[in-house]
Amino acid sequence: MDRRSSDRQDKRRQRSSEKKAANKIVAWVIGIVLAVLVIVGLMGYRYVRSALEPVDPNGKTSISVTVPAGSSTKQIAAQLEAKHVIKSATVFSYYVKFHNIADFQAGQYKLTQRANMSTVIQALRAGGSATTAAGQLLVKEGTTIEQIATSMDKLSKSNKNLTGKKFLALMKDQTFFNQLAKKYPQLLSSAANAKGVRYRLEGYLFPATYNVGAGETVKDLVDAMVAKTDSVMQSYYKSIKKQQYTVQEVMTLASLVEREGVTQDDRRKIAGVFLNRIDAGMPLQSDISVMYALNTHKTHLTNKDTSVDSPYNLYVHTGYGPGPFDSPSEQSITAVLSPDARDKDYLYFVANLKTGEVLYATTREQHDANTAKFASDNAAADK
């Protein structure tokens, strides 16, 4: 055999050996992938099976659940999980979708932890008692906790459990807040770490109309309000994390945007202005923050007002402040997460209190000129 033939044979043997080695590696990788898929599948199966079972087979305590008219499956699931009637809101939602269930009834329900998911669903389809025995609580966009307390007093005539005094006491109850923070860690973890806040749940009681049952307690109602906020925020947690914000920061800016802007276009521009000022290390100088610090409402602030000693005074302090100033709408939250005008470097805005028109500026001189344009209308609005 000549030398060339020997070399060719050596190369063929080498290629064959390399091919066998490559095939072994491929088989090994496929084997690992299949093993992982099997393990994940088994874990998923066990998780779903466990979620379908009762939270506590021996549970005897009656749990009050209110399903407002028009509630989505996601909102119902979030409330059921929050009150520990079911183990997983996600599994509940997929179960309902898979079985094409869409006829849940609004009403007041008394449920227990010993019911499995199928039994809970049957109860919700059968219908509960009327939820209008005590009335309705309307939480408007931009409403503060103290304003909610005033509205709640109107319900106390038909439900003695619901009074503004009890509500405000609960807003100061750190133990209750800690319980909620465990139920809604994505929503409340940054609020739990905030310093100098007046009410830790300010901004987290979602603006909506809440049907209140005759036997419902303040805790029941607040839990439902926080559950509603968490349900809405599920769509935004990924974006908040991606943009490296905390939920507290987003809700704080959104609460300012809620009161400063009327149209969605202006909300997005105002959010951009606030974020530009934060990036520049400038105070936000929002009148809303000063009025919250003073615990009053004014159409015109004095120099004394804007100098008030409070962590909520964002004329004096830079950054976001301790926390939200009111309950923002979903529109204001989206404005903060998708702001406009940041590329235009706007640092100022002024609104015409008579017409609602908003002008924006990049320099103090432009802002002063814009303010002068609205001087007569805004002076009239102050009277």
C-alpha positions in Angstrom: 0.0 0.0 0.0 1.5 3.3 -1.0 1.8 6.2 1.3 -1.2 8.2 -0.2 -3.6 5.3 0.3 -2.4 5.0 3.9 -3.0 8.7 4.5 -6.5 8.5 3.0 -7.4 5.5 5.2 -6.1 7.4 8.3 -8.2 10.4 7.3 -11.3 8.2 6.8 -10.8 6.6 10.2 -10.3 10.0 11.8 -13.5 11.3 10.2 -15.4 8.2 11.3 -14.1 8.6 14.8 -15.0 12.3 14.8 -18.5 11.5 13.5 -19.0 8.8 16.2 -17.9 11.4 18.8 -20.2 14.0 17.4 -23.1 11.6 17.4 -22.4 10.7 21.0 -22.4 14.4 22.0 -25.7 15.0 20.1 -27.2 11.9 21.7 -26.0 13.1 25.1 -27.4 16.6 24.6 -30.7 15.2 23.3 -30.8 12.9 26.3 -30.3 15.8 28.7 -32.9 18.0 27.0 -35.4 15.1 27.1 -34.7 14.5 30.8 -35.1 18.2 31.6 -38.4 18.2 29.7 -39.6 15.2 31.5 -38.7 16.7 34.9 -40.3 20.0 34.1 -43.4 18.2 32.8 -43.7 16.2 36.0 -43.2 19.2 38.1 -45.8 21.1 36.1 -48.2 18.3 36.3 -47.7 18.0 40.1 -48.1 21.8 40.5 -51.4 21.9 38.5 -52.7 18.8 40.2 -51.9 20.4 43.6 -53.5 23.7 42.6 -56.8 21.9 41.7 -57.0 20.5 45.3 -58.3 22.3 48.4 -56.1 24.9 50.1 -56.9 23.2 53.4 -59.1 20.0 53.4 -60.0 20.7 57.0 -60.6 24.4 56.7 -63.9 25.5 58.3 -63.6 29.3 58.3 -66.1 31.1 56.1 -64.3 33.5 53.7 -66.2 36.4 52.2 -65.6 37.0 48.5 -67.3 39.8 46.5 -67.5 39.5 42.7 -68.4 42.9 41.2 -70.5 43.0 38.0 -68.3 42.9 35.0 -65.3 41.3 36.7 -62.9 39.5 34.4 -61.7 35.9 35.1 -58.3 37.3 35.9 -59.7 39.7 38.5 -61.8 37.0 40.1 -58.8 34.6 40.2 -56.6 37.2 41.8 -59.1 37.8 44.5 -59.6 34.1 45.2 -55.9 33.5 45.5 -55.4 36.6 47.6 -58.0 35.3 50.1 -56.5 31.8 50.0 -59.6 30.2 48.6 -57.5 28.7 45.7 -53.8 28.0 45.5 -53.1 29.5 42.1 -54.8 32.3 40.1 -52.9 31.2 37.0 -54.1 27.6 37.1 -57.7 28.9 37.8 -57.5 31.1 34.7 -56.2 28.3 32.4 -58.7 25.8 33.8 -61.6 28.2 33.1 -60.3 28.9 29.6 -59.7 25.2 28.8 -63.2 24.3 29.9 -64.7 27.3 28.2 -66.4 28.6 31.3 -67.7 32.2 31.0 -70.8 32.5 33.1 -69.6 33.6 36.6 -72.2 35.5 38.5 -71.7 38.7 40.4 -72.5 38.6 44.0 -71.4 38.0 47.6 -70.0 34.5 48.3 -69.2 32.6 51.5 -66.4 30.1 50.5 -64.1 27.8 52.4 -60.6 26.5 51.9 -61.8 22.9 52.0 -63.4 23.3 48.5 -61.4 22.2 45.5 -61.2 24.4 42.4 -64.0 22.7 40.6 -66.3 23.2 43.6 -65.3 26.9 43.9 -66.1 27.4 40.2 -69.5 25.7 40.5 -70.3 28.0 43.4 -69.4 31.1 41.3 -71.5 29.9 38.4 -74.5 29.2 40.7 -74.5 32.8 42.0 -74.2 34.4 45.4 -76.2 36.8 47.4 -76.8 40.4 46.2 -73.8 42.7 46.8 -75.8 45.9 47.0 -77.0 45.5 50.6 -74.5 48.1 51.9 -74.0 50.0 48.7 -71.1 50.9 46.5 -67.8 52.7 47.1 -66.6 54.8 44.2 -62.8 55.4 44.2 -62.1 58.1 41.5 -58.9 58.5 39.7 -56.6 60.8 41.7 -58.4 60.1 45.0 -56.3 60.1 48.2 -56.7 57.7 51.1 -58.3 60.4 53.2 -60.8 61.2 50.5 -61.6 57.5 50.3 -62.2 57.5 54.1 -64.8 60.3 53.7 -66.6 58.3 51.0 -66.6 55.3 53.2 -68.4 57.1 56.0 -71.4 57.2 53.7 -71.6 53.4 53.8 -71.5 53.2 57.6 -75.3 53.7 57.8 -75.9 50.3 56.2 -72.7 48.5 57.3 -71.3 49.5 60.7 -68.1 47.7 59.9 -67.3 50.4 57.3 -66.3 53.7 58.7 -63.7 56.3 57.7 -62.1 56.1 61.2 -61.7 52.3 61.0 -60.4 52.6 57.4 -57.7 55.2 58.4 -56.7 53.1 61.4 -56.2 50.1 59.1 -54.1 52.3 56.7 -51.7 52.8 59.7 -51.7 49.1 60.7 -48.3 47.8 59.9 -49.2 44.2 60.6 -52.1 44.3 58.1 -49.8 45.9 55.5 -47.2 43.1 56.1 -49.9 40.5 55.5 -50.8 42.2 52.2 -47.2 42.5 51.2 -46.8 38.7 51.6 -49.9 38.1 49.4 -48.8 40.7 46.7 -45.0 40.7 46.8 -44.6 42.0 43.3 -46.9 44.9 44.0 -45.9 45.9 47.5 -42.3 44.9 48.1 -40.9 48.4 47.2 -43.7 50.1 49.2 -42.6 48.0 52.2 -39.1 49.5 52.0 -40.1 53.1 51.5 -39.1 55.6 54.2 -41.2 58.5 55.5 -44.5 57.6 53.9 -47.8 58.8 55.3 -49.8 55.7 54.2 -48.1 52.7 52.8 -51.1 51.8 50.7 -51.5 55.3 49.2 -51.6 54.7 45.4 -52.4 51.0 45.7 -56.2 51.2 46.1 -57.2 51.0 42.5 -59.8 53.6 41.2 -63.0 51.6 40.5 -66.5 51.1 41.8 -66.6 48.5 44.6 -69.9 46.7 45.5 -70.0 46.2 49.2 -71.8 43.4 51.0 -73.7 43.8 54.3 -71.3 41.7 56.3 -68.1 42.9 54.6 -65.3 44.3 56.8 -62.9 47.1 56.1 -60.2 44.5 55.7 -62.3 42.6 53.1 -62.8 45.8 51.1 -59.2 47.0 51.2 -58.0 43.5 50.3 -60.3 43.6 47.2 -58.9 47.0 46.2 -55.3 45.9 46.5 -56.2 42.7 44.6 -57.6 44.8 41.8 -54.4 46.9 41.6 -52.3 43.8 41.5 -54.5 42.3 38.8 -54.1 45.5 36.6 -50.3 45.6 37.3 -49.7 42.1 36.1 -49.4 43.4 32.6 -46.7 45.9 33.6 -44.4 44.1 36.1 -42.1 42.9 33.2 -41.8 46.4 31.8 -41.1 47.9 35.2 -38.3 45.5 35.8 -36.9 45.9 32.3 -36.7 49.7 32.7 -35.1 49.3 36.2 -37.8 51.1 38.1 -39.5 50.0 41.3 -43.3 49.7 41.5 -43.2 52.4 44.1 -41.4 54.8 41.7 -43.8 54.1 38.9 -46.9 54.5 41.1 -45.5 57.7 42.6 -44.9 59.4 39.2 -48.2 58.0 37.9 -50.0 59.7 40.8 -48.5 63.0 39.9 -49.2 62.6 36.2 -52.8 61.7 37.1 -53.4 65.1 38.6 -51.2 67.1 36.3 -52.5 65.8 32.9 -55.9 65.5 31.4 -55.4 63.9 28.0 -53.3 60.8 27.4 -51.0 62.8 25.1 -50.3 65.3 27.9 -49.9 62.6 30.5 -47.1 61.0 28.4 -45.4 64.3 27.8 -45.6 65.3 31.5 -44.2 61.9 32.5 -41.3 62.6 30.1 -40.7 66.0 31.7 -40.7 64.5 35.2 -38.2 61.7 34.1 -36.0 64.3 32.4 -35.9 66.3 35.6 -35.0 63.3 37.7 -32.2 62.4 35.2 -30.9 66.0 35.5 -31.0 65.9 39.3 -33.7 68.6 39.4 -36.6 68.7 41.8 -39.9 67.8 40.1 -41.6 71.0 41.5 -45.1 69.6 41.3 -47.8 71.6 43.1 -49.6 68.2 43.7 -46.7 67.2 46.0 -46.9 70.4 48.0 -50.7 70.2 48.5 -50.3 66.6 49.7 -47.6 67.8 52.1 -49.9 70.5 53.4 -52.9 68.1 53.3 -55.0 70.7 51.5 -56.1 71.8 48.0 -55.2 75.1 46.5 -55.2 76.6 43.1 -52.3 78.9 44.0 -49.3 78.2 46.2 -47.3 80.8 48.0 -43.6 80.8 48.6 -44.3 79.7 52.2 -46.3 76.8 50.9 -43.5 75.6 48.5 -41.0 75.8 51.4 -43.0 73.5 53.7 -40.8 71.0 55.6 -42.0 67.7 54.4 -40.5 64.8 52.5 -43.4 65.0 50.2 -42.5 68.6 49.1 -40.9 68.0 45.7 -40.1 71.7 45.4 -37.5 71.2 48.1 -36.5 67.6 47.6 -35.2 65.9 44.5 -36.2 62.4 43.4 -39.5 60.7 43.5 -40.4 61.5 47.1 -41.6 58.9 49.7 -44.4 57.4 47.7 -47.7 58.0 45.7 -49.8 61.0 46.3 -53.2 59.5 45.2 -54.6 56.5 43.4 -53.5 56.7 39.7 -55.4 55.3 36.7 -54.1 52.7 34.4 -53.6 55.4 31.8 -51.3 57.3 34.0 -49.3 54.2 34.8 -48.8 53.4 31.0 -47.8 57.1 30.5 -44.9 56.7 32.9 -43.8 53.4 31.3 -44.1 54.8 27.8 -43.4 58.6 28.2 -43.2 61.1 25.3 -41.0 64.1 24.7 -37.9 62.7 26.5 -36.0 63.1 23.2 -37.1 66.8 23.1 -35.4 67.5 26.5 -38.4 69.2 27.9 -37.9 70.2 31.6 -40.9 72.5 32.2 -44.6 72.6 31.5 -47.4 74.9 32.5 -51.2 74.3 32.1 -53.9 76.8 31.3 -56.3 76.2 34.2 -59.2 77.6 32.1 -58.7 75.7 28.8 -56.6 72.8 29.9 -54.0 73.5 27.2 -50.4 72.6 28.3 -47.2 74.2 27.0 -43.7 72.6 27.3 -40.3 74.2 27.4 -36.6 73.2 27.5 -35.3 76.3 29.2 -36.4 78.5 32.1 -36.8 81.5 29.8 -39.2 79.6 27.5 -41.1 78.4 30.5 -41.5 81.9 31.9 -42.7 83.1 28.5 -45.3 80.2 28.4 -46.4 81.1 31.9 -46.9 84.7 30.9 -49.2 83.5 28.1 -51.5 81.9 30.6 -51.2 84.5 33.3 -54.6 86.1 32.8 -56.6 82.9 32.5 -54.8 81.3 35.5 -55.3 84.4 37.6 -59.0 84.3 36.9 -59.1 80.6 37.9 -57.5 81.4 41.2 -60.4 83.7 42.2 
